[in-house]
Amino acid sequence: MLLIALISALTAQEVGAHATTPPPAPAEETPISWSRTPGLEMPGRAVQAKVSGSATLRCDFAAGTPTNCLIVAETPAGYGFGMEALRAMRTARAEESTNGHRRFSFVFEIR
């Protein structure tokens, strides 16, 4: 009987602790501070067609250096926004404390 009461009390404490302490945000959702911003250029096909768009990438960061970047989304497709975003990441650097998986977007606008 005492054992059941003790288990119930511990379970109630664990549930209460989880309810009041929210988990930290995943690294992917943390904004990136750039020490060398990506040098984006408008893709040629988009310029010719006068189309604005966006690209979302997912990269691994180690001491601020992006690696293993992948195009997650590109809108509208077929204008080169994703490839241009990948190209721009070759020379981009985040603050040195940036590590782990990150997901972020770039917007390309015709003006």
KOLTORVO-891921 format. One record per residue: chain; residue number from 1; x, y, z of N, C-alpha, C in turn. Coordinates in steps of 0.02 Angstrom, whole numbers, padded with zeros to 5 digits. Layout:
<pts>
{c A, k NUM, npx X, npy Y, npz Z, capx X, capy Y, capz Z, cpx X, cpy Y, cpz Z}
...
</pts>
This chain:
<pts>
{c A, k 1, npx 00041, npy -00059, npz 00000, capx 00000, capy 00000, capz 00000, cpx 00044, cpy 00063, cpz 00000}
{c A, k 2, npx 00095, npy 00063, npz 00042, capx 00141, capy 00119, capz 00045, cpx 00178, cpy 00127, cpz -00021}
{c A, k 3, npx 00197, npy 00071, npz -00052, capx 00232, capy 00072, capz -00116, cpx 00189, cpy 00104, cpz -00170}
{c A, k 4, npx 00126, npy 00088, npz -00173, capx 00080, capy 00117, capz -00223, cpx 00074, cpy 00192, cpz -00212}
{c A, k 5, npx 00069, npy 00214, npz -00150, capx 00064, capy 00285, capz -00135, cpx 00127, cpy 00322, cpz -00156}
{c A, k 6, npx 00186, npy 00292, npz -00144, capx 00250, capy 00322, capz -00162, cpx 00256, cpy 00328, cpz -00238}
{c A, k 7, npx 00238, npy 00275, npz -00275, capx 00241, capy 00277, capz -00348, cpx 00193, cpy 00331, cpz -00374}
{c A, k 8, npx 00134, npy 00335, npz -00346, capx 00086, capy 00386, capz -00368, cpx 00113, cpy 00456, cpz -00355}
{c A, k 9, npx 00145, npy 00468, npz -00299, capx 00173, capy 00533, capz -00283, cpx 00230, cpy 00551, cpz -00331}
{c A, k 10, npx 00273, npy 00503, npz -00346, capx 00328, capy 00515, capz -00393, cpx 00302, cpy 00529, cpz -00463}
{c A, k 11, npx 00252, npy 00492, npz -00484, capx 00223, capy 00503, capz -00550, cpx 00192, cpy 00573, cpz -00554}
{c A, k 12, npx 00158, npy 00594, npz -00503, capx 00127, capy 00660, capz -00502, cpx 00180, cpy 00715, cpz -00505}
{c A, k 13, npx 00236, npy 00705, npz -00470, capx 00290, capy 00754, capz -00472, cpx 00320, cpy 00759, cpz -00542}
{c A, k 14, npx 00332, npy 00701, npz -00574, capx 00361, capy 00701, capz -00641, cpx 00315, cpy 00736, cpz -00691}
{c A, k 15, npx 00250, npy 00721, npz -00689, capx 00203, capy 00752, capz -00734, cpx 00202, cpy 00827, cpz -00723}
{c A, k 16, npx 00201, npy 00849, npz -00660, capx 00200, capy 00920, capz -00644, cpx 00264, cpy 00955, cpz -00668}
{c A, k 17, npx 00321, npy 00922, npz -00662, capx 00384, capy 00953, capz -00683, cpx 00384, cpy 00963, cpz -00759}
{c A, k 18, npx 00359, npy 00915, npz -00796, capx 00357, capy 00921, capz -00869, cpx 00307, cpy 00974, cpz -00891}
{c A, k 19, npx 00253, npy 00981, npz -00854, capx 00202, capy 01030, capz -00874, cpx 00225, cpy 01102, cpz -00863}
{c A, k 20, npx 00267, npy 01113, npz -00812, capx 00287, capy 01182, capz -00797, cpx 00353, cpy 01202, cpz -00831}
{c A, k 21, npx 00392, npy 01154, npz -00854, capx 00456, capy 01169, capz -00886, cpx 00452, cpy 01150, cpz -00959}
{c A, k 22, npx 00444, npy 01200, npz -01003, capx 00439, capy 01183, capz -01074, cpx 00507, cpy 01159, cpz -01101}
{c A, k 23, npx 00506, npy 01113, npz -01148, capx 00570, capy 01089, capz -01175, cpx 00604, cpy 01144, cpz -01215}
{c A, k 24, npx 00670, npy 01143, npz -01220, capx 00704, capy 01195, capz -01259, cpx 00687, cpy 01188, cpz -01333}
{c A, k 25, npx 00689, npy 01244, npz -01369, capx 00674, capy 01243, capz -01441, cpx 00727, cpy 01203, cpz -01476}
{c A, k 26, npx 00708, npy 01163, npz -01526, capx 00758, capy 01126, capz -01564, cpx 00806, cpy 01174, cpz -01598}
{c A, k 27, npx 00867, npy 01151, npz -01609, capx 00918, capy 01195, capz -01640, cpx 00896, cpy 01218, cpz -01708}
{c A, k 28, npx 00856, npy 01177, npz -01743, capx 00834, capy 01196, capz -01810, cpx 00793, cpy 01261, cpz -01809}
{c A, k 29, npx 00759, npy 01275, npz -01755, capx 00714, capy 01333, capz -01753, cpx 00748, cpy 01396, cpz -01727}
{c A, k 30, npx 00811, npy 01391, npz -01706, capx 00846, capy 01449, capz -01679, cpx 00872, cpy 01492, cpz -01737}
{c A, k 31, npx 00861, npy 01558, npz -01735, capx 00885, capy 01601, capz -01789, cpx 00961, cpy 01598, cpz -01796}
{c A, k 32, npx 00986, npy 01609, npz -01856, capx 01058, capy 01607, capz -01869, cpx 01085, cpy 01678, cpz -01871}
{c A, k 33, npx 01140, npy 01689, npz -01835, capx 01176, capy 01753, capz -01839, cpx 01236, cpy 01741, cpz -01886}
{c A, k 34, npx 01237, npy 01777, npz -01941, capx 01289, capy 01767, capz -01991, cpx 01349, cpy 01811, cpz -01977}
{c A, k 35, npx 01409, npy 01783, npz -01979, capx 01471, capy 01823, capz -01975, cpx 01493, cpy 01842, cpz -02046}
{c A, k 36, npx 01476, npy 01801, npz -02095, capx 01485, capy 01817, capz -02166, cpx 01421, cpy 01797, cpz -02201}
{c A, k 37, npx 01381, npy 01846, npz -02219, capx 01315, capy 01832, capz -02247, cpx 01321, cpy 01798, cpz -02315}
{c A, k 38, npx 01272, npy 01755, npz -02331, capx 01272, capy 01723, capz -02396, cpx 01266, cpy 01775, cpz -02452}
{c A, k 39, npx 01309, npy 01769, npz -02501, capx 01308, capy 01816, capz -02558, cpx 01259, cpy 01793, cpz -02611}
{c A, k 40, npx 01196, npy 01807, npz -02598, capx 01143, capy 01786, capz -02644, cpx 01139, cpy 01830, cpz -02706}
{c A, k 41, npx 01126, npy 01799, npz -02762, capx 01112, capy 01835, capz -02824, cpx 01047, cpy 01807, cpz -02852}
{c A, k 42, npx 01011, npy 01848, npz -02887, capx 00949, capy 01826, capz -02918, cpx 00965, cpy 01777, cpz -02975}
{c A, k 43, npx 00934, npy 01718, npz -02975, capx 00946, capy 01671, capz -03030, cpx 00926, cpy 01701, cpz -03097}
{c A, k 44, npx 00965, npy 01686, npz -03150, capx 00953, capy 01714, capz -03216, cpx 00884, cpy 01700, cpz -03243}
{c A, k 45, npx 00860, npy 01638, npz -03235, capx 00792, capy 01621, capz -03259, cpx 00739, cpy 01663, cpz -03226}
{c A, k 46, npx 00748, npy 01677, npz -03161, capx 00699, capy 01718, capz -03125, cpx 00701, cpy 01790, cpz -03148}
{c A, k 47, npx 00761, npy 01815, npz -03162, capx 00767, capy 01884, capz -03187, cpx 00732, cpy 01890, cpz -03255}
{c A, k 48, npx 00746, npy 01843, npz -03299, capx 00715, capy 01846, capz -03366, cpx 00639, cpy 01843, cpz -03363}
{c A, k 49, npx 00613, npy 01802, npz -03318, capx 00541, capy 01794, capz -03312, cpx 00510, cpy 01844, cpz -03264}
{c A, k 50, npx 00551, npy 01885, npz -03232, capx 00528, capy 01934, capz -03182, cpx 00486, cpy 01901, cpz -03127}
{c A, k 51, npx 00515, npy 01846, npz -03099, capx 00481, capy 01806, capz -03048, cpx 00520, cpy 01811, cpz -02982}
{c A, k 52, npx 00485, npy 01826, npz -02928, capx 00513, capy 01824, capz -02860, cpx 00501, cpy 01754, cpz -02832}
{c A, k 53, npx 00540, npy 01736, npz -02782, capx 00531, capy 01670, capz -02752, cpx 00569, cpy 01661, cpz -02688}
{c A, k 54, npx 00573, npy 01599, npz -02665, capx 00609, capy 01584, capz -02603, cpx 00638, cpy 01514, cpz -02605}
{c A, k 55, npx 00686, npy 01503, npz -02561, capx 00716, capy 01436, capz -02555, cpx 00728, cpy 01423, cpz -02481}
{c A, k 56, npx 00714, npy 01362, npz -02460, capx 00727, capy 01341, capz -02391, cpx 00780, cpy 01287, cpz -02393}
{c A, k 57, npx 00831, npy 01295, npz -02351, capx 00886, capy 01247, capz -02347, cpx 00889, cpy 01216, cpz -02278}
{c A, k 58, npx 00921, npy 01159, npz -02274, capx 00937, capy 01128, capz -02210, cpx 01011, cpy 01111, cpz -02214}
{c A, k 59, npx 01049, npy 01137, npz -02166, capx 01121, capy 01127, capz -02165, cpx 01143, cpy 01103, cpz -02096}
{c A, k 60, npx 01199, npy 01068, npz -02095, capx 01233, capy 01052, capz -02032, cpx 01285, cpy 01107, cpz -02021}
{c A, k 61, npx 01292, npy 01130, npz -01960, capx 01342, capy 01181, capz -01944, cpx 01391, cpy 01153, cpz -01893}
{c A, k 62, npx 01455, npy 01165, npz -01904, capx 01508, capy 01147, capz -01856, cpx 01551, cpy 01209, cpz -01849}
{c A, k 63, npx 01552, npy 01239, npz -01790, capx 01589, capy 01300, capz -01776, cpx 01574, cpy 01354, cpz -01826}
{c A, k 64, npx 01510, npy 01359, npz -01847, capx 01488, capy 01411, capz -01892, cpx 01494, cpy 01396, cpz -01966}
{c A, k 65, npx 01526, npy 01341, npz -01984, capx 01534, capy 01324, capz -02055, cpx 01478, cpy 01278, cpz -02077}
{c A, k 66, npx 01440, npy 01298, npz -02129, capx 01386, capy 01255, capz -02154, cpx 01412, cpy 01199, cpz -02197}
{c A, k 67, npx 01386, npy 01139, npz -02187, capx 01403, capy 01081, capz -02227, cpx 01340, cpy 01040, cpz -02240}
{c A, k 68, npx 01344, npy 00994, npz -02287, capx 01288, capy 00949, capz -02302, cpx 01222, cpy 00985, cpz -02313}
{c A, k 69, npx 01224, npy 01041, npz -02349, capx 01163, capy 01079, capz -02361, cpx 01118, cpy 01044, cpz -02412}
{c A, k 70, npx 01054, npy 01045, npz -02399, capx 01003, capy 01016, capz -02443, cpx 00948, cpy 01066, cpz -02456}
{c A, k 71, npx 00920, npy 01064, npz -02516, capx 00862, capy 01106, capz -02531, cpx 00801, cpy 01070, cpz -02503}
{c A, k 72, npx 00765, npy 01103, npz -02458, capx 00705, capy 01075, capz -02427, cpx 00644, cpy 01096, cpz -02467}
{c A, k 73, npx 00644, npy 01159, npz -02490, capx 00587, capy 01185, capz -02529, cpx 00611, cpy 01242, cpz -02574}
{c A, k 74, npx 00575, npy 01251, npz -02628, capx 00589, capy 01304, capz -02676, cpx 00523, cpy 01325, cpz -02707}
{c A, k 75, npx 00510, npy 01391, npz -02703, capx 00446, capy 01416, capz -02729, cpx 00458, cpy 01479, cpz -02770}
{c A, k 76, npx 00433, npy 01482, npz -02830, capx 00408, capy 01427, capz -02871, cpx 00466, cpy 01385, cpz -02897}
{c A, k 77, npx 00452, npy 01323, npz -02911, capx 00503, capy 01277, capz -02935, cpx 00523, cpy 01294, cpz -03007}
{c A, k 78, npx 00585, npy 01276, npz -03024, capx 00607, capy 01283, capz -03093, cpx 00642, cpy 01348, cpz -03111}
{c A, k 79, npx 00650, npy 01394, npz -03062, capx 00683, capy 01458, capz -03077, cpx 00753, cpy 01463, cpz -03047}
{c A, k 80, npx 00776, npy 01412, npz -03012, capx 00845, capy 01411, capz -02987, cpx 00855, cpy 01441, cpz -02918}
{c A, k 81, npx 00802, npy 01454, npz -02881, capx 00809, capy 01484, capz -02815, cpx 00847, cpy 01437, cpz -02767}
{c A, k 82, npx 00831, npy 01373, npz -02769, capx 00864, capy 01325, capz -02724, cpx 00938, cpy 01318, cpz -02740}
{c A, k 83, npx 00955, npy 01312, npz -02803, capx 01026, capy 01305, capz -02823, cpx 01065, cpy 01369, cpz -02806}
{c A, k 84, npx 01036, npy 01426, npz -02814, capx 01070, capy 01489, capz -02797, cpx 01081, cpy 01493, cpz -02721}
{c A, k 85, npx 01033, npy 01471, npz -02682, capx 01042, capy 01470, capz -02609, cpx 01099, cpy 01423, cpz -02590}
{c A, k 86, npx 01102, npy 01364, npz -02621, capx 01157, capy 01317, capz -02608, cpx 01224, cpy 01348, cpz -02627}
{c A, k 87, npx 01228, npy 01380, npz -02685, capx 01290, capy 01411, capz -02707, cpx 01313, cpy 01464, cpz -02657}
{c A, k 88, npx 01266, npy 01503, npz -02632, capx 01282, capy 01557, capz -02585, cpx 01310, cpy 01530, cpz -02519}
{c A, k 89, npx 01292, npy 01469, npz -02501, capx 01315, capy 01441, capz -02437, cpx 01389, cpy 01422, cpz -02439}
{c A, k 90, npx 01419, npy 01417, npz -02497, capx 01490, capy 01398, capz -02503, cpx 01535, cpy 01446, cpz -02465}
{c A, k 91, npx 01519, npy 01510, npz -02466, capx 01562, capy 01559, capz -02433, cpx 01531, cpy 01589, cpz -02370}
{c A, k 92, npx 01470, npy 01571, npz -02355, capx 01436, capy 01598, capz -02295, cpx 01464, cpy 01567, cpz -02232}
{c A, k 93, npx 01464, npy 01605, npz -02178, capx 01484, capy 01580, capz -02113, cpx 01438, cpy 01609, cpz -02060}
{c A, k 94, npx 01418, npy 01566, npz -02014, capx 01378, capy 01588, capz -01957, cpx 01425, cpy 01602, cpz -01899}
{c A, k 95, npx 01398, npy 01632, npz -01846, capx 01439, capy 01643, capz -01786, cpx 01470, cpy 01576, cpz -01766}
{c A, k 96, npx 01530, npy 01578, npz -01739, capx 01568, capy 01518, capz -01724, cpx 01532, cpy 01470, cpz -01675}
{c A, k 97, npx 01487, npy 01497, npz -01634, capx 01452, capy 01455, capz -01586, cpx 01394, cpy 01416, cpz -01618}
{c A, k 98, npx 01382, npy 01425, npz -01683, capx 01327, capy 01391, capz -01717, cpx 01347, cpy 01320, cpz -01734}
{c A, k 99, npx 01309, npy 01272, npz -01707, capx 01322, capy 01201, capz -01718, cpx 01256, cpy 01165, cpz -01727}
{c A, k 100, npx 01258, npy 01107, npz -01760, capx 01199, capy 01065, capz -01766, cpx 01160, cpy 01078, cpz -01830}
{c A, k 101, npx 01101, npy 01046, npz -01834, capx 01057, capy 01052, capz -01892, cpx 01018, cpy 01117, cpz -01889}
{c A, k 102, npx 01015, npy 01152, npz -01945, capx 00975, capy 01213, capz -01949, cpx 00936, cpy 01214, cpz -02013}
{c A, k 103, npx 00877, npy 01243, npz -02010, capx 00834, capy 01251, capz -02068, cpx 00818, cpy 01326, cpz -02073}
{c A, k 104, npx 00826, npy 01354, npz -02133, capx 00816, capy 01426, capz -02142, cpx 00797, cpy 01440, cpz -02214}
{c A, k 105, npx 00770, npy 01500, npz -02225, capx 00746, capy 01519, capz -02292, cpx 00777, cpy 01583, cpz -02316}
{c A, k 106, npx 00779, npy 01589, npz -02382, capx 00800, capy 01651, capz -02415, cpx 00744, cpy 01673, cpz -02460}
{c A, k 107, npx 00732, npy 01738, npz -02464, capx 00681, capy 01765, capz -02508, cpx 00716, cpy 01804, cpz -02563}
{c A, k 108, npx 00696, npy 01792, npz -02624, capx 00723, capy 01827, capz -02683, cpx 00667, cpy 01870, cpz -02711}
{c A, k 109, npx 00680, npy 01936, npz -02717, capx 00627, capy 01981, capz -02742, cpx 00651, cpy 02019, cpz -02802}
{c A, k 110, npx 00608, npy 02023, npz -02853, capx 00619, capy 02065, capz -02911, cpx 00595, cpy 02136, cpz -02892}
{c A, k 111, npx 00637, npy 02185, npz -02904, capx 00617, capy 02254, capz -02888, cpx 00618, cpy 02296, cpz -02950}
</pts>
